[in-house]
Amino acid sequence: MVNKKSTCFNIKLQSHSSEVNRLFSFVQESMRHALIQGRADEEFIYDLKLVTEEIFANIINHGYADNKNGDIEIELVAVTDGIHLTVMDSAPPFNPLENVRKQPDRDFSQGGMGLILIKSLTDGQHYSRNETQNVFSITKHYNFDQ
């Protein structure tokens, strides 16, 4: 998947909101090397945490709504020009990219802003379904030249 020099980080979380602190620590620790090298800044990491938390919350609240005991696996691959983040869950199939509407007058009282936020803070998004899992991936490039 990634052909540039990369570093891969993984974590498995339970589908409970109490796991959000572990999620934030995972993102922070995974990005520490890029931060030290000056490739990522605090704004990049904040945006990445926000996107990751939004994906995580959607899986908990919608994907595992009837079964609060699911696993959520996250893989973060840091490459020279950005990151590739993949989130996998075993909830029922759901492609969030099929449900994005771009109407400015849309009523968001029933939700839908999360994916718009994710799309605005990332450079690419992809959904697939393997035999048993939803696989949602995002790409985010560093904010400045290398």
Phi and psi in degrees as GROMACS dihedral restraints (atoms count N, CA, C in turn):
[ dihedral_restraints ]
;  ai    aj    ak    al  type     phi  dphi    fc
    3     4     5     6     1  -109.1    20    10
    4     5     6     7     1   123.5    20    10
    6     7     8     9     1  -105.3    20    10
    7     8     9    10     1     2.3    20    10
    9    10    11    12     1   -94.0    20    10
   10    11    12    13     1   165.7    20    10
   12    13    14    15     1   -56.6    20    10
   13    14    15    16     1   126.7    20    10
   15    16    17    18     1  -140.7    20    10
   16    17    18    19     1   160.3    20    10
   18    19    20    21     1  -128.2    20    10
   19    20    21    22     1   131.7    20    10
   21    22    23    24     1  -112.9    20    10
   22    23    24    25     1   135.6    20    10
   24    25    26    27     1  -127.2    20    10
   25    26    27    28     1   142.8    20    10
   27    28    29    30     1  -135.9    20    10
   28    29    30    31     1   149.9    20    10
   30    31    32    33     1  -151.1    20    10
   31    32    33    34     1   146.9    20    10
   33    34    35    36     1  -116.4    20    10
   34    35    36    37     1   125.8    20    10
   36    37    38    39     1  -118.9    20    10
   37    38    39    40     1   155.5    20    10
   39    40    41    42     1   -85.7    20    10
   40    41    42    43     1   155.8    20    10
   42    43    44    45     1   -82.3    20    10
   43    44    45    46     1    63.4    20    10
   45    46    47    48     1  -132.2    20    10
   46    47    48    49     1   139.0    20    10
   48    49    50    51     1   -62.1    20    10
   49    50    51    52     1   -21.8    20    10
   51    52    53    54     1   -65.7    20    10
   52    53    54    55     1   -13.1    20    10
   54    55    56    57     1   -82.2    20    10
   55    56    57    58     1    -4.8    20    10
   57    58    59    60     1   -61.8    20    10
   58    59    60    61     1   -33.7    20    10
   60    61    62    63     1   -65.8    20    10
   61    62    63    64     1   -38.6    20    10
   63    64    65    66     1   -64.5    20    10
   64    65    66    67     1   -38.3    20    10
   66    67    68    69     1   -61.3    20    10
   67    68    69    70     1   -48.8    20    10
   69    70    71    72     1   -62.4    20    10
   70    71    72    73     1   -41.4    20    10
   72    73    74    75     1   -63.5    20    10
   73    74    75    76     1   -39.8    20    10
   75    76    77    78     1   -59.7    20    10
   76    77    78    79     1   -48.8    20    10
   78    79    80    81     1   -62.8    20    10
   79    80    81    82     1   -46.1    20    10
   81    82    83    84     1   -60.7    20    10
   82    83    84    85     1   -47.7    20    10
   84    85    86    87     1   -67.5    20    10
   85    86    87    88     1   -38.6    20    10
   87    88    89    90     1   -63.9    20    10
   88    89    90    91     1   -32.7    20    10
   90    91    92    93     1   -93.0    20    10
   91    92    93    94     1    -2.9    20    10
   93    94    95    96     1   -57.0    20    10
   94    95    96    97     1   -43.4    20    10
   96    97    98    99     1   -63.4    20    10
   97    98    99   100     1   -43.7    20    10
   99   100   101   102     1   -65.0    20    10
  100   101   102   103     1   -35.2    20    10
  102   103   104   105     1   -66.3    20    10
  103   104   105   106     1   -45.8    20    10
  105   106   107   108     1   -62.6    20    10
  106   107   108   109     1   -39.8    20    10
  108   109   110   111     1   -76.3    20    10
  109   110   111   112     1    -5.3    20    10
  111   112   113   114     1    81.0    20    10
  112   113   114   115     1    11.7    20    10
  114   115   116   117     1   -82.4    20    10
  115   116   117   118     1   -34.1    20    10
  117   118   119   120     1  -117.1    20    10
  118   119   120   121     1   148.3    20    10
  120   121   122   123     1  -115.4    20    10
  121   122   123   124     1   177.1    20    10
  123   124   125   126     1   -61.7    20    10
  124   125   126   127     1   -34.3    20    10
  126   127   128   129     1   -64.1    20    10
  127   128   129   130     1   -41.7    20    10
  129   130   131   132     1   -59.4    20    10
  130   131   132   133     1   -46.9    20    10
  132   133   134   135     1   -66.7    20    10
  133   134   135   136     1   -40.3    20    10
  135   136   137   138     1   -60.0    20    10
  136   137   138   139     1   -47.4    20    10
  138   139   140   141     1   -60.5    20    10
  139   140   141   142     1   -42.0    20    10
  141   142   143   144     1   -64.5    20    10
  142   143   144   145     1   -41.3    20    10
  144   145   146   147     1   -62.6    20    10
  145   146   147   148     1   -43.2    20    10
  147   148   149   150     1   -61.1    20    10
  148   149   150   151     1   -46.7    20    10
  150   151   152   153     1   -63.4    20    10
  151   152   153   154     1   -46.2    20    10
  153   154   155   156     1   -64.0    20    10
  154   155   156   157     1   -41.2    20    10
  156   157   158   159     1   -65.1    20    10
  157   158   159   160     1   -38.6    20    10
  159   160   161   162     1   -63.8    20    10
  160   161   162   163     1   -45.5    20    10
  162   163   164   165     1   -61.2    20    10
  163   164   165   166     1   -47.2    20    10
  165   166   167   168     1   -59.0    20    10
  166   167   168   169     1   -47.5    20    10
  168   169   170   171     1   -64.4    20    10
  169   170   171   172     1   -39.1    20    10
  171   172   173   174     1   -63.9    20    10
  172   173   174   175     1   -39.3    20    10
  174   175   176   177     1   -64.4    20    10
  175   176   177   178     1   -45.1    20    10
  177   178   179   180     1   -63.3    20    10
  178   179   180   181     1   -50.2    20    10
  180   181   182   183     1   -77.8    20    10
  181   182   183   184     1   -26.9    20    10
  183   184   185   186     1  -116.0    20    10
  184   185   186   187     1   -50.3    20    10
  186   187   188   189     1   -66.4    20    10
  187   188   189   190     1   -46.9    20    10
  189   190   191   192     1  -104.3    20    10
  190   191   192   193     1    27.3    20    10
  192   193   194   195     1   -54.8    20    10
  193   194   195   196     1   -38.1    20    10
  195   196   197   198     1   -92.8    20    10
  196   197   198   199     1   -12.7    20    10
  198   199   200   201     1  -137.3    20    10
  199   200   201   202     1    96.7    20    10
  201   202   203   204     1   -79.5    20    10
  202   203   204   205     1     9.0    20    10
  204   205   206   207     1  -111.7    20    10
  205   206   207   208     1    32.0    20    10
  207   208   209   210     1   -89.4    20    10
  208   209   210   211     1   161.8    20    10
  210   211   212   213     1   -96.4    20    10
  211   212   213   214     1   149.1    20    10
  213   214   215   216     1  -129.3    20    10
  214   215   216   217     1   119.5    20    10
  216   217   218   219     1  -105.0    20    10
  217   218   219   220     1   136.4    20    10
  219   220   221   222     1  -128.4    20    10
  220   221   222   223     1   132.8    20    10
  222   223   224   225     1  -122.5    20    10
  223   224   225   226     1   127.5    20    10
  225   226   227   228     1  -118.6    20    10
  226   227   228   229     1   119.8    20    10
  228   229   230   231     1  -111.2    20    10
  229   230   231   232     1   116.2    20    10
  231   232   233   234     1   -94.8    20    10
  232   233   234   235     1   124.1    20    10
  234   235   236   237     1  -118.3    20    10
  235   236   237   238     1   178.3    20    10
  237   238   239   240     1   -62.9    20    10
  238   239   240   241     1   -28.9    20    10
  240   241   242   243     1  -111.0    20    10
  241   242   243   244     1     5.0    20    10
  243   244   245   246     1   163.4    20    10
  244   245   246   247     1  -153.2    20    10
  246   247   248   249     1  -133.4    20    10
  247   248   249   250     1   156.7    20    10
  249   250   251   252     1  -123.1    20    10
  250   251   252   253     1   121.3    20    10
  252   253   254   255     1  -116.1    20    10
  253   254   255   256     1   128.4    20    10
  255   256   257   258     1  -123.2    20    10
  256   257   258   259     1   130.5    20    10
  258   259   260   261     1  -119.5    20    10
  259   260   261   262     1   127.4    20    10
  261   262   263   264     1  -123.1    20    10
  262   263   264   265     1   137.2    20    10
  264   265   266   267     1  -143.8    20    10
  265   266   267   268     1   161.5    20    10
  267   268   269   270     1  -105.1    20    10
  268   269   270   271     1    22.8    20    10
  270   271   272   273     1   -69.6    20    10
  271   272   273   274     1   170.2    20    10
  273   274   275   276     1   -56.1    20    10
  274   275   276   277     1   150.5    20    10
  276   277   278   279     1   -55.0    20    10
  277   278   279   280     1   134.2    20    10
  279   280   281   282     1  -159.1    20    10
  280   281   282   283     1   121.3    20    10
  282   283   284   285     1  -102.1    20    10
  283   284   285   286     1   102.0    20    10
  285   286   287   288     1   -65.9    20    10
  286   287   288   289     1   -22.9    20    10
  288   289   290   291     1   -71.8    20    10
  289   290   291   292     1   -21.6    20    10
  291   292   293   294     1   -75.2    20    10
  292   293   294   295     1   -17.8    20    10
  294   295   296   297     1  -105.6    20    10
  295   296   297   298     1    10.0    20    10
  297   298   299   300     1   -81.8    20    10
  298   299   300   301     1   126.7    20    10
  300   301   302   303     1  -112.5    20    10
  301   302   303   304     1   146.2    20    10
  303   304   305   306     1  -111.3    20    10
  304   305   306   307     1    19.9    20    10
  306   307   308   309     1   -74.2    20    10
  307   308   309   310     1   124.8    20    10
  309   310   311   312     1   -66.5    20    10
  310   311   312   313     1   -21.4    20    10
  312   313   314   315     1   -97.5    20    10
  313   314   315   316     1    13.0    20    10
  315   316   317   318     1   -63.6    20    10
  316   317   318   319     1   141.6    20    10
  318   319   320   321     1   -83.7    20    10
  319   320   321   322     1   112.7    20    10
  321   322   323   324     1   -95.8    20    10
  322   323   324   325     1    13.1    20    10
  324   325   326   327     1   -64.1    20    10
  325   326   327   328     1   -23.1    20    10
  327   328   329   330     1   -96.5    20    10
  328   329   330   331     1     9.6    20    10
  330   331   332   333     1   105.5    20    10
  331   332   333   334     1  -173.7    20    10
  333   334   335   336     1   109.6    20    10
  334   335   336   337     1   -11.8    20    10
  336   337   338   339     1   -75.1    20    10
  337   338   339   340     1   -25.4    20    10
  339   340   341   342     1   -58.9    20    10
  340   341   342   343     1   -46.0    20    10
  342   343   344   345     1   -70.4    20    10
  343   344   345   346     1   -33.2    20    10
  345   346   347   348     1   -63.1    20    10
  346   347   348   349     1   -41.2    20    10
  348   349   350   351     1   -61.5    20    10
  349   350   351   352     1   -47.6    20    10
  351   352   353   354     1   -58.8    20    10
  352   353   354   355     1   -45.8    20    10
  354   355   356   357     1   -65.5    20    10
  355   356   357   358     1   -33.4    20    10
  357   358   359   360     1   -75.8    20    10
  358   359   360   361     1   -22.5    20    10
  360   361   362   363     1  -103.6    20    10
  361   362   363   364     1    -0.1    20    10
  363   364   365   366     1  -127.4    20    10
  364   365   366   367     1   165.9    20    10
  366   367   368   369     1   -99.7    20    10
  367   368   369   370     1   -12.4    20    10
  369   370   371   372     1  -165.2    20    10
  370   371   372   373     1   149.6    20    10
  372   373   374   375     1  -139.1    20    10
  373   374   375   376     1   146.4    20    10
  375   376   377   378     1  -149.1    20    10
  376   377   378   379     1   139.1    20    10
  378   379   380   381     1  -122.6    20    10
  379   380   381   382     1   140.6    20    10
  381   382   383   384     1  -146.7    20    10
  382   383   384   385     1   165.8    20    10
  384   385   386   387     1  -127.2    20    10
  385   386   387   388     1   119.5    20    10
  387   388   389   390     1   -88.3    20    10
  388   389   390   391     1  -164.2    20    10
  390   391   392   393     1   -57.1    20    10
  391   392   393   394     1   -38.2    20    10
  393   394   395   396     1  -130.1    20    10
  394   395   396   397     1    -1.5    20    10
  396   397   398   399     1  -132.4    20    10
  397   398   399   400     1   145.9    20    10
  399   400   401   402     1   -77.9    20    10
  400   401   402   403     1   136.2    20    10
  402   403   404   405     1  -128.2    20    10
  403   404   405   406     1   110.1    20    10
  405   406   407   408     1  -115.6    20    10
  406   407   408   409     1   124.7    20    10
  408   409   410   411     1  -123.4    20    10
  409   410   411   412     1   145.7    20    10
  411   412   413   414     1  -130.2    20    10
  412   413   414   415     1   153.9    20    10
  414   415   416   417     1  -122.3    20    10
  415   416   417   418     1   136.2    20    10
  417   418   419   420     1  -136.8    20    10
  418   419   420   421     1   122.9    20    10
  420   421   422   423     1   -88.3    20    10
  421   422   423   424     1   149.3    20    10
  423   424   425   426     1   -59.7    20    10
  424   425   426   427     1   153.2    20    10
  426   427   428   429     1   -77.3    20    10
  427   428   429   430     1   -10.9    20    10
  429   430   431   432     1  -142.8    20    10
  430   431   432   433     1   167.3    20    10
  432   433   434   435     1   -63.4    20    10
  433   434   435   436     1   151.0    20    10
